[in-house]
Amino acid sequence: MEFKGYWREDGRIGVRNHILVMSSVACVNGVVEALERMFPQIMTIKHAYGCGYGPDDLSLSLKTLSGMANHPNVGAVLVIGLGCEVLKPDYVAGAVRGKPVETMLVQTAGSRATIDKASAIIKKFAAKLRPQKREPASVSRLLVGLKCGGSDAFSGVTANPALGIAADMLVAEGASVVMGEVTEMIGTDHILKKRCADAELGEKLQKLILEHEKRVKEALGELAGLVIAPGNIDGGLSSITEKSLGCNAKSGSSPIVEVVGYAEQPTRKGLTIMNTPGYDVDAMAGMAAAGAHIIVFTTGRGTPLGFPAVPVIKVSSNSTAFKAMAGDIDINAGAILDGEKSLAEVGREIYECILATANGRLTCAEANRMETFNCLKQGLTF
């Protein structure tokens, strides 16, 4: 199978061709927001950090921001900093390959002059990207993130196993899929261990899951068996193990070929596990920074959440959520419960939606401009 995307000079391909304007430190978020108002067609990344924290968090923020700046869905990038911060724009820009990139410091000219100069740069970028056309590429070039959030008791019955079917179809085409949310694998480490391509990898994954479980128990004590949101409980889930079983279903049945760190790009084709928390924004940021072209996000309770420069496809587990959030959810896996479609049919629908999205069709989150970004810190995050 093929799709049409934007080839980059470094040999990668993107499914979007965005201009990305990002802050290196929170102090200049206002400047980035001003540019966003002036140029609504651009993508922006603003975050709460960039200075005033330790080396581990600095390294994590740099990896995440650099991954986004170098993302294949980004055709050009402008990084704006203040001037005295720890995480300087040049650090982020230094990771960019095969596309135009520029940096600016507000302390050298002030916010108003920076906005004026940045406007000229954005116009220059737009003129360069405008003539670029989509060209054919194999589906095997795709990296797709697998995510669930606002889960309910039906998530593990409809939306997640349907996504698992789509994931297996992608892997069969030679593509790559990545699943995070290690805190939502607690209680299922023995199951996932058996799915690993070799014993050494199985031990690595099991150790990672057990480490997360230990941290949760140290933090929550007797409540560690829950680690689920109030909405999950309202939706019928009883424990983290029950939620984990449903969460794992979205990975399909393919062997796990690799375990990578947060925001770390997979090196092998197939199903990869990434060390992310379950928290939606942080988990998506890790997969996106690793180069995920598209993220498929299943939900039982419903959420409008999107992500900058990365299309997010929403799949509801039930028809009630789909109807309540009309215009926010792309696919209704509740049709399985309603007896209107089979699990296999919805799995193929998700697969075909991924291809249509790769070819340029906007997702609901894109059309509604629901982009949200966050830089993960080292503290305990569920």
Protein Blocks (a to p, Z undefined) as FASTA:
>chain_A
ZZdddddfkopacfbdcdddddfbfklmmmmmmmmmmmmmbccdddfehphpafklmmmm
mmmmmmmmmpmkbmbdcdddfklambdfklmmmmpghiacddddfklnojklmmmmmmmm
mmmmmmmmmmpccddddfklpccddddehiafklmmmmmmmmmmmmmmmmmnopacddeh
kllmgoilmmmmmmpmbfklmmmmmmmmmmmmmmmmmmnommmmnopafklmmnopabfk
lmmmmmmmmnojadcfbdcdehiacfbecjddddddfblklmmmmmmmnopabdcdddfk
bpabdcehiacddddfbfklmmmmgojambdfklmmnopacfklmmmmmmmmmmmmmnop
acfklmnopaccddddfbdcZZ
